[in-house]
Amino acid sequence: MSPVREYDLLNTVRSVQSINPDEYAATVNGVGVDSQGAYAILWLLDVGDVEGAPTDLDLDVKIQDSDDNVAFADAKDEANANIAFAQVDETGSAQIQELMDKLHANAKAGNRPSKRYRRAVGTILFTGGTTPNVAFGCHALVVSRYLKSVAP
């Protein structure tokens, strides 16, 4: 039987808020997340209430990357597809989604190398309603390239 390993998550995983939880009525660009030295980023999308009684909602949240934390473009996964959450299109249900951004695997698959900065971008489209908005936020858990084990 192999020994059980313990990992120092406090010094291996760092938490960054890209899109602060708030009510939004239009496209929002998140804050850049520095991925230098990271193996992967676990993105969490938390969607809350929709206000203003729209008859339809389309919320698309995708991940973009940048070399300089200024000029961003859509980030690609190992299959060269855009990295994005499933579209939120329900006006009455809160939900949480997660998305794994495998930085190392993407570059290894022959795609352009992962760029240093990542951010979430939320695009919102409402139909009807009176000044509708949707509450959501997007959080990044940045996992170090090497998990640090703790001596037993």
Steps between C-alpha positions, in 0.01 A plus 500: 500500500643837400527774761240773506637834384393831638527817294560856608203658322546835673831548315399313183161651409429871484159656468430801272171674422491584126142630485382630835156372604254773413195579286585558133290623207767502226829338401758494779875437470657334800832583661806321361621196696877442499562135407880510513621171652150350494407151384129568465222739596165378630245765403175525699196685365234586757172626352230643725171679455377672188310824559288722278276219369666431162324240286836355391862501618820389331812524715822385334819492708827419328868508592747726322880515522771763457878541511483849652170511697375767254425347157285188546377235254287188545694223676508155337499151652707197392251435215542863386143589603407812697507452876150591617228407745171352383258780409266608778156549347258456787355805667386337822774270626822562687787272404869434545717372215865401498751498217853359501758700305793261450779744421773239466293257290394777262860596415610135485223419247672730249273801543658837541676512835286601792526870562576634843170674579144366488170674563131419488268699271123494545275593207134557588198518270151565637166495322226712654472610859550831674872579550587132546821379663653171608710437809817299435870477574793298370776372726835337414684241707855505368680168560881506518699302251622275780287387789698530819476193718514521876717258695287254698 
